Amino acid sequence: MIPNIRNNQDHLAEEFRRLENYLVQESRIALLKIQSWQFAMKTPEVGLHYQQEAAAMVKQSLLSFVPNSFVLSEEGYYYRPVEN
């Protein structure tokens, strides 16, 4: 008798594609923020207020500190057993 084994390849492949697309979109947004900040810092015509806003935007969204426990919690480390 053949044992009943679930094949999750399709589900895992779709999950991988979804996460990969999400990372690509977030990377593009991060790159646009960095380019905007670089433009603001290099252009003397841009007002000081805009430069301060651009610097704050980059620091708040890209350079913010996240504790390790938060990352582990978001990844579900505490809720399910580790699968290798």
Helices and strands as residue ranges (DSSP letters): H 9-42, H 48-61, H 68-74
